[in-house]
């Protein structure tokens, strides 16, 4: 029988609280009005979809902590976790990598009539940057919390489940987001991420496939190194 783990409660509560903060802070972004007028709103962004899935995982985790004898909650958490952890890890890896080395591929320039930065940066003067506190809550906390949860409080997935379940989940998630973001862009005339806007359909398909493969490999590696 599962036992009550105070440390797990602290992690899951803190992570869920920070992600809740991130969600409500979206309304205070200087370009929020512009984004909300677009088809899909903030849900165009893979980051926001990943945030929601990670938040659901933390809430299920906390519920499993408080009611350790209810097996259905733990099973639901394990199922959603298989989506949330690789997704959050891919989001963090791509976002911070591009932000550090090629910010123009991940950050948009303001549209005409949209909010303009008050204090331009010397190296990238015209890109819309997320305040650092919110940036960490969106792009660092979900992945970090999920990986800590996996290695500290979860058991690894069975080899068969990780191999085939992970492949199915990665393929479905990639197909869903690629169709969704293409649909939104057909109305908006632009993609939420510049690296998609700058490339033709053939390259975008390769990006979607590459991200899906990366997510699958990350999940396999994390599961493999889990003791």
N, C-alpha and C positions, 0 to 999 in steps of 0.2 A: 504494500500500500504506500502511496506517495505521502511524504511528510511535509509539514509546514516549514518553509524556509524564509526567515525574516530578511535575509540579504536579497533574496529574489524579489520580495515585496518592495523593498527600497528601490532596486533597479527598475522594476516595471512601473512603479508609481512615478518615479522621477522622469523616466523616458516618456511616458504617456503625457505627463504634465508639460514637458518641454515641447513635445509635438503639438499639443493643444495650443500652447502659446504661439507656435509658428503658424498654425492655421488661422488664428484670429488676427495675427499681425499682417496677414496678406492684405487686409482692407486698408492698412496704413501705408502700404508701399506708394511711393510718389506716382507710379504709372498704373496704379490699380484701376482707375476709371477707364483708361484706355484698354487694358487687358479684358476687363469685364464686358466691354462692348463687343468684343470679338466672339465669333463662334467658338464654343468650348470654354471660354473664360480661362480661369487658372487651370482647369483640368486639361488644357492643351499640353501642359508641361508634365513630362514623365516624373519630375521631382515631386509634384503634388500628388500624383497617383501613387507614387512610392511612399510618400508621407502617410497617406490614408491607410494603405495596406500595413505599413509598419505600426501605425497607431492601433489598428484593429488587433494586430498580433500582440502588442503590449497589453491591451485591455483583456484579451483572452488569457494571456499569461498571468495577469493579476488575478483574474477570476479563478484560474486553476490553482494559484497560490492560496487563495482564501477558501477554496472548496476542493482540496486535493483528492477527495474521494469520488468526485464526479468525473468519471472517465471520459464522458462525451466532450467535456470542455477541453481536456488535454488533447484529445484526438483532433478536435477542430483547430486548436492552436498549432499542432504539428503540421496539419495540412496547409494552413495559411502561412506558416513559417517557411515552408518550402518555396513559396513565392516571394515572401518579404525579404529574406536575407540576401539571396543573390541579386534581387532587384535593387535594394538599397546599396549594396556593395558596388554594383555597376554604376549607379548614379553618382556615388561619391568619387569613385575612381576617375570617371570621365570628366565630371565637373571640375574637380580640383586640378586634374592634369591640364585641362584646357585653360582654366582660369590662370594658372601659373605661367604657362608657356605660350598659349595662343588665345588670349581673352576675347579677341574679336570673333572667335568661332562659337563662343558660348554666351556672350553678353550682347544684347541688342543695342543699337544706337537709337536715340529717341526719334519717333516719327514726327512729322510736321504737326505742330500744335500740342505735342506731348511735353510733359515735364522735362526740363533741361537741368543737368547737374549744376548745383550752385558753386561747388568747388572743383573745377576740372583737374584731372590728373595730368601730370606732365607727359606721361608715356601713353596713356589712353584717355584723351580728353573728352570723348563723346560717347562713352559707353555707360549704360544704366547699371549701376552696381547696387547690390543688395547690402543693407547695413550688416556689419560683421556679426552682431549678435543673432540676427535672424538667419544670416547665411549659415552659421554653424548649426543652428536648430534645424534648418532644412536639409543641409547637405553633409553633415557630419554625425549628428546625434542618432538618426535612425540606424545607419549602418553600424556604428560603434555599439549601440545598445543591443542590436540583434546578434552581433558576433559575440559580445560578452555573455549574453543570455545563452547562446548555443554552447559555448565552451565551459561555462560555469554551472549551468543548471539543466542542460538538456543532454540526452544521450544521442549518439550518432544515428543516422538513418541506416537501415539495412542496405547492403550493397545493391540488391535488386531494386529496392525502392528508390535509392539515390540515382541509379543509372537510368532507369526507364521513367520513373516518376519525374525526375529532374528534367529529362529531355522533353517530356510532354508539357510540363509547366512552362519551360522556357519557350517552346514553340508557340503555345497558346498566347502567352503574354506578349511575345514579339508580334504575332499576327494581329492581336487586338490593337496594340498601340500604333503599329504602322498604318493600319486601316483608319483608325481614329484620327491620327494627326494629319494624314493625307486628306481626309474628309474635311477637317477644320480648315486646312490650308486652301482647299478649293473655294471656300467662302471668303477667307480672310486675305487671300493673295500673298500670304507669307507664312512661314513656319515659326513656331515659338523659339526655335534655336537656329541661329544663323548658319551653323554647319549643315543644316538641312536645306535652308533657303538657297545657299550658295551652290548646291549640287543638283544635277538632273536626276530624274526618277531612277535610272539604272544605278547610279551611285548611292542614292538613298536606300534602295533595296539592299545593296551590299552592306550599308551601315546597319540597317535593321537586322540583317542576318548575322553580321559580325558581333553586334551587341548581344544578340540571343545566344550565340555560341560562347561568348565571353562569360555571360551569366551562368550558363551550364557548366563551364569549366571551373569557375569560381566555386560553385556549389560542390562539385566533385572534390576539389582540392580541400576545401574547408571540412567536408565530411571525412575525407581520407586522413587528415592530420588530427582529427578529434580522437582522443584516446578512448 
